[in-house]
Amino acid sequence: MTMPVSDIAFTPSVKAVQVRLGSRQHYAHMEERDGWSDTITPELADFLREQDSFYLATASGDGRPYIQHRGGPKGFLHVLDDRTLAFADYKGNRQYISIGNLSENTQAFCSLWSMPPKPELKFGGKPRSLRMTLSCSGASPIPNTKEGRNGSFGFM
């Protein structure tokens, strides 16, 4: 049996708390039906193309969390296929906390939302730097629309 996509968030300890506080049965039913989608639908791709910001959460190797805003022009977040997103990583304050964290802990989480009626979107995965791919191929899947881009990241 494959792991439900919800197990990314609903770890055994989270499920234990859900049992103790009375919400586990609801989420178990959700998992038994369809659960959460793990693919990017055409409608979701349209939503993503319209976004000009999201929040990226990373953690250091010893687990210290960090959340950082990522922004750019509409379209800086690209759908590469039905399971992969990429975004331009523009220079900011040059602290490089997210990039440093990802060098020792490859888990990350992103959160996007818009005002109703559209739902929020959360996704997690192991981002990988596309910098080497970009420098080798000479072609970026992400247009360089802003000076000072550090590189690009793919989220799979």
N, C-alpha and C positions, 0 to 999 in steps of 0.2 A: 504494500500500500504506500502511495506517495504521501509526503507530508503536506497537510493543507497550507496554503499560502499564509493563512492567518498565524501559523506557528512562528513566523518571523517576529510578530509582536506578542503572541500568546505563548510565552515560554512556560515550562512546567510551573515555575513559581507564580507567574501571572494567573495561570489557570487555577492554581490552589487558592489564590486570593478571590478569584471569581466564584469559586465554589463556596468559600467562607462567607462572601458578601451577597450571594444569591443571583449572580448574573451568568454563571457558567452555562446553565441549561439553554439560555437564549443564544449564546454564541456557539454552543455545540450544534444546535439546530441550524444555524446559519452555515456552519462548516459542512454539515451533512447535505444541505441543499447545494448551493453553488459556491459558497464562500466568497472570498475576494478574488477579483480577476487578477491575473498576473501577465496580461498582455495589453498592449496599447491598441485600442480600437480606433477606427477612423474618427469617431466623435471626440475621443480623448486627444488624438493628435491635433485636431482643430483647436481644442481648448489650449493645449500646450503651445501652439504656434502664436497664440495671442498674449502669452504671458511675458511680462518684462521684469519679473523678479521671482525669487523663491528663497527659502532658507535651507542651508546645508548644515547638517549636524555631523560632527566627527568626534572622536575621542582619542586621547593620547594612548600610548602603549600601556600605561598603568591605569587607564580608564577615566581620566579627567575629561568631562564632556565640554564641547565648544559648539556654539551655534553662530553661523555667520550668514548675513544677507548676501545674496548673489543677484546682480541685476545687469541689465543691458537693454538694448532696443528690442522691441517685439521681434521674435524670430531668433534670438540668441540661444534659445533652447530648441534643439533639433531632435526630431524623431528619426533615428537611423533605420530601425526596423520595429517589428511589433513587440520587441523585448529590450530595446536599447535606446537610451537617450544620450545626447551629448550636449555640452554647453561650452561656450567660450569662457575662459577664465581670465577676466580682465584684471589688470593691476589695480590694487586698492591702496591700502595703507602700508603695504610691504612688510607686514608682520609674518605672513606665510604660515599662520597657525594651522589652517585646514590642510595645506599641502604637507606640512611637517607631521601632523597627526596621521595622515594617510600613508606616510612613509613607514610608520610602525604599527598601524592598525587599519586594515583595509576596509573595515565596516563603516558605512555612512548611511545617512538618512536624509531625505529631502521632503520638504513640505511646501505645497502650493495651495492657494485658495483664492476665491473671488467672492464677491458679495452674492447673496442669493439672487437667482435661484440655482446657480451652479454650485456643485459640491466641492469640498476640499479634496485635495489629492495628496496622498503620502506614498512615498516609495523608498525602499532601501535596497542596498546591494553593495557591491564591491566596485567602486569607481576605479577606472584606470586612466592614467595620463595618456593622451593621444599625441603628446609632444613629439615623441620619436617617430610615430607614424607620419605626422605632419611634415617633419623635417626630411624624412626619407622620400615621401611621395611627392612633396612639393605642392600638394593640393589639399586644402582643408575642407572637411565637410561643413565647416562653419565659416561663414563669411567674416573677414576681418573688417568689421564696420567701426571699430574704435581703436584709436592708438593705444599702445601699451598692453596688448594682450599677452598674458603669461604663457598661454597654451590652451589646450582644450581637454575636457574630460568626457569619457564615455561611462554611462551608468548601465550596467547589465544585470 
